[in-house]
Amino acid sequence: MENSGDQFDVIIVGAGVMGSSTAYQTAKRGLKTLLVEQFDLLHHRGSSHGESRTIRATYSQHYYYPLVMESYHLWQQAEAEIGYKVYFKANHFDMGSDDDSNLLAIIDNCRRYSVPHQILRRHEVTEKFSGRIDIPDNWIGVSNEFGGVIKPTKAVAMFQALAHKNGAVLRDNTEVTDIKRDNVRGGVVVSTADGGSFWGKKCVVTVGAWMKKLVKTVSGLELPIQPVETYVCYWRIKEGHEGKYAIGGDFPTFTSHGKLLVYGTPTLEYPGLIKAAAHAGIPCDPDKRQWGPGVLLDSLKEWVEGRFLGMVDSSEPAMKQCCMYSLTPEEDFVIDFLGGEFEKDVVMGGGFSGHGFKMGPVVGRILADMVVHGEAKGVEMRYFSLARFKDNPEAS
Ligand SMILES: Cc1cc2nc3c(=O)[nH]c(=O)nc-3n(C[C@H](O)[C@H](O)[C@H](O)COP(=O)(O)OP(=O)(O)OC[C@H]3O[C@@H](n4cnc5c(N)ncnc54)[C@H](O)[C@@H]3O)c2cc1C
């Protein structure tokens, strides 16, 4: 089928990592695919831009482990198809108080899935990382081999290139303003801000922080997905210690659990700087951003000072980069059919809550399965359903 004109097997709205990996999956399966983006492709106004995202298998919720493991495989498969790397291997290290419920659940899940791991007390952490990470006496660390860094902008570009290579049409600077059922032909009509429209047998909505707004317009449904503005911080490693934190050695990607959740990556993108950021932010309107509100900076400085034993300058971040989360109440994804008059013709993937990037490839696979087969194979979808908000009104 020729890939031009205004009629498609599937129209995907939003070209972040989720939309782009879905377009790659549907195009590869032979569906006439359109990927529509409101801004320039690879813009920096959503959630999928920048230089590093952590991939790790350790989750306190058991249902993410199989998705991460499938993603490792799919990242590598896509790399083999495009011919360059977007994933860089590292070990992963979780740390926190020895009674932290998330950390204890992570240990349980390592056992449940037979993930080889080491549980370390303070002196063992010092020994393992040759003094580059320190934890308090009442903390423990959990080390395992399933960590790593993904380069986000490069990875999104990869999926877009692969989608295009497989025949997808990519249309940027085209804002989708509405999606309506086509009562005559079946399928849906997708309208755009420039007055145009496209017809699709199916439609996938992957609009990140704009999900609440667009779904409200399209179906009247009020989703509990809160856009949040945040930033990542990079810290300068003190002279003489720079090489000790570089990727490719034994320094891991890391997560520190507790009231302040800190995550970070070894040095990769900016020589001499290490990333350590707080998983926190400020509710925002994605169309009226402040571009960099304070995110627990004082607590983060203290954390950097304490954990890196003075080898990293904690006085001020050397660099900050803005980004947005789309938070659900329990920080689980929303992947479901929109339902109502659309039945199974509109599928949505959103609410990735600041931890979705690593699973971009598997989310694309799931959304494409839903388009093609009306269900996703091998996934416990109830954790990501819209129904959970209806079953638990507290959550919304
Ligand atoms: C600071 C930060 C750090 C993170 N760290 C990690 C990490 O270490 N590991 C990890 O796994 N995840 C991490 N994440 C989360 C991850 O980046 C996101 O979950 C993921 O990028 C979400 O992708 P998305 O495609 O849903 O959203 P987006 O990338 O925002 O894509 C949505 C797209 O839809 C477009 N759009 C919106 N409305 C319309 C419309 N009406 N018409 C057309 N287009 C539209 C938007 O312009 C945008 O391009 C982090 C996120 C942030 C912000």
The ligand as an SDF file (V2000), in Angstrom:
LIG
                    3D

 53 58  0  0  0  0  0  0  0  0999 V2000
   13.9420   14.6030   34.1270 C   0  0  0  0  0  0  0  0  0  0  0  0
   13.4530   13.2750   33.7030 C   0  0  0  0  0  0  0  0  0  0  0  0
   14.2020   12.1510   33.9670 C   0  0  0  0  0  0  0  0  0  0  0  0
   13.7480   10.8910   33.6120 C   0  0  0  0  0  0  0  0  0  0  0  0
   14.5380    9.8220   33.8670 N   0  0  0  0  0  0  0  0  0  0  0  0
   14.1250    8.6030   33.4620 C   0  0  0  0  0  0  0  0  0  0  0  0
   14.9760    7.4960   33.6500 C   0  0  0  0  0  0  0  0  0  0  0  0
   16.0960    7.6190   34.1590 O   0  0  0  0  0  0  0  0  0  0  0  0
   14.5330    6.2870   33.2370 N   0  0  0  0  0  0  0  0  0  0  0  0
   13.3280    6.1200   32.6430 C   0  0  0  0  0  0  0  0  0  0  0  0
   12.9850    4.9900   32.3040 O   0  0  0  0  0  0  0  0  0  0  0  0
   12.5010    7.1710   32.4480 N   0  0  0  0  0  0  0  0  0  0  0  0
   12.8730    8.3920   32.8460 C   0  0  0  0  0  0  0  0  0  0  0  0
   12.0670    9.4680   32.6380 N   0  0  0  0  0  0  0  0  0  0  0  0
   10.7220    9.2840   32.0740 C   0  0  0  0  0  0  0  0  0  0  0  0
   10.6730    9.1940   30.5710 C   0  0  0  0  0  0  0  0  0  0  0  0
   11.5510   10.1080   29.9790 O   0  0  0  0  0  0  0  0  0  0  0  0
    9.2350    9.4040   30.1360 C   0  0  0  0  0  0  0  0  0  0  0  0
    8.4240    8.4410   30.8090 O   0  0  0  0  0  0  0  0  0  0  0  0
    9.0520    9.2450   28.6350 C   0  0  0  0  0  0  0  0  0  0  0  0
    9.9670   10.0370   27.9300 O   0  0  0  0  0  0  0  0  0  0  0  0
    7.6220    9.6130   28.2750 C   0  0  0  0  0  0  0  0  0  0  0  0
    7.4980    9.5970   26.8640 O   0  0  0  0  0  0  0  0  0  0  0  0
    6.1540    9.9920   26.1230 P   0  0  0  0  0  0  0  0  0  0  0  0
    6.3570    9.6000   24.7170 O   0  0  0  0  0  0  0  0  0  0  0  0
    4.9950    9.4470   26.8810 O   0  0  0  0  0  0  0  0  0  0  0  0
    6.0380   11.5780   26.2960 O   0  0  0  0  0  0  0  0  0  0  0  0
    6.7310   12.7590   25.4700 P   0  0  0  0  0  0  0  0  0  0  0  0
    8.1400   12.4820   25.2410 O   0  0  0  0  0  0  0  0  0  0  0  0
    6.4090   14.0440   26.1200 O   0  0  0  0  0  0  0  0  0  0  0  0
    6.0060   12.6840   24.0750 O   0  0  0  0  0  0  0  0  0  0  0  0
    4.6980   13.1490   23.8850 C   0  0  0  0  0  0  0  0  0  0  0  0
    4.6780   13.9070   22.5750 C   0  0  0  0  0  0  0  0  0  0  0  0
    3.3510   14.2030   22.2150 O   0  0  0  0  0  0  0  0  0  0  0  0
    3.3470   15.4720   21.5910 C   0  0  0  0  0  0  0  0  0  0  0  0
    1.9760   16.0050   21.6320 N   0  0  0  0  0  0  0  0  0  0  0  0
    1.2900   16.3850   22.7350 C   0  0  0  0  0  0  0  0  0  0  0  0
    0.0550   16.8130   22.4060 N   0  0  0  0  0  0  0  0  0  0  0  0
   -0.0310   16.6980   21.0600 C   0  0  0  0  0  0  0  0  0  0  0  0
   -1.0550   16.9930   20.1220 C   0  0  0  0  0  0  0  0  0  0  0  0
   -2.2450   17.4830   20.5160 N   0  0  0  0  0  0  0  0  0  0  0  0
   -0.8230   16.8020   18.7990 N   0  0  0  0  0  0  0  0  0  0  0  0
    0.3780   16.2800   18.3950 C   0  0  0  0  0  0  0  0  0  0  0  0
    1.3940   15.9970   19.2440 N   0  0  0  0  0  0  0  0  0  0  0  0
    1.1870   16.1940   20.5540 C   0  0  0  0  0  0  0  0  0  0  0  0
    4.3070   16.2630   22.4510 C   0  0  0  0  0  0  0  0  0  0  0  0
    4.7500   17.4370   21.8160 O   0  0  0  0  0  0  0  0  0  0  0  0
    5.4080   15.2420   22.6650 C   0  0  0  0  0  0  0  0  0  0  0  0
    6.3870   15.2970   21.6660 O   0  0  0  0  0  0  0  0  0  0  0  0
   12.4960   10.7490   32.9720 C   0  0  0  0  0  0  0  0  0  0  0  0
   11.7420   11.8820   32.6830 C   0  0  0  0  0  0  0  0  0  0  0  0
   12.2040   13.1280   33.0340 C   0  0  0  0  0  0  0  0  0  0  0  0
   11.3770   14.3280   32.7140 C   0  0  0  0  0  0  0  0  0  0  0  0
  1  2  1  0
  2  3  1  0
  2 52  2  0
  3  4  2  0
  4  5  1  0
  4 50  1  0
  5  6  2  0
  6  7  1  0
  6 13  1  0
  7  8  2  0
  7  9  1  0
  9 10  1  0
 10 11  2  0
 10 12  1  0
 12 13  2  0
 13 14  1  0
 14 15  1  0
 14 50  1  0
 15 16  1  0
 16 17  1  0
 16 18  1  0
 18 19  1  0
 18 20  1  0
 20 21  1  0
 20 22  1  0
 22 23  1  0
 23 24  1  0
 24 25  2  0
 24 26  1  0
 24 27  1  0
 27 28  1  0
 28 29  2  0
 28 30  1  0
 28 31  1  0
 31 32  1  0
 32 33  1  0
 33 34  1  0
 33 48  1  0
 34 35  1  0
 35 36  1  0
 35 46  1  0
 36 37  1  0
 36 45  1  0
 37 38  2  0
 38 39  1  0
 39 40  1  0
 39 45  2  0
 40 41  1  0
 40 42  2  0
 42 43  1  0
 43 44  2  0
 44 45  1  0
 46 47  1  0
 46 48  1  0
 48 49  1  0
 50 51  2  0
 51 52  1  0
 52 53  1  0
M  END
$$$$
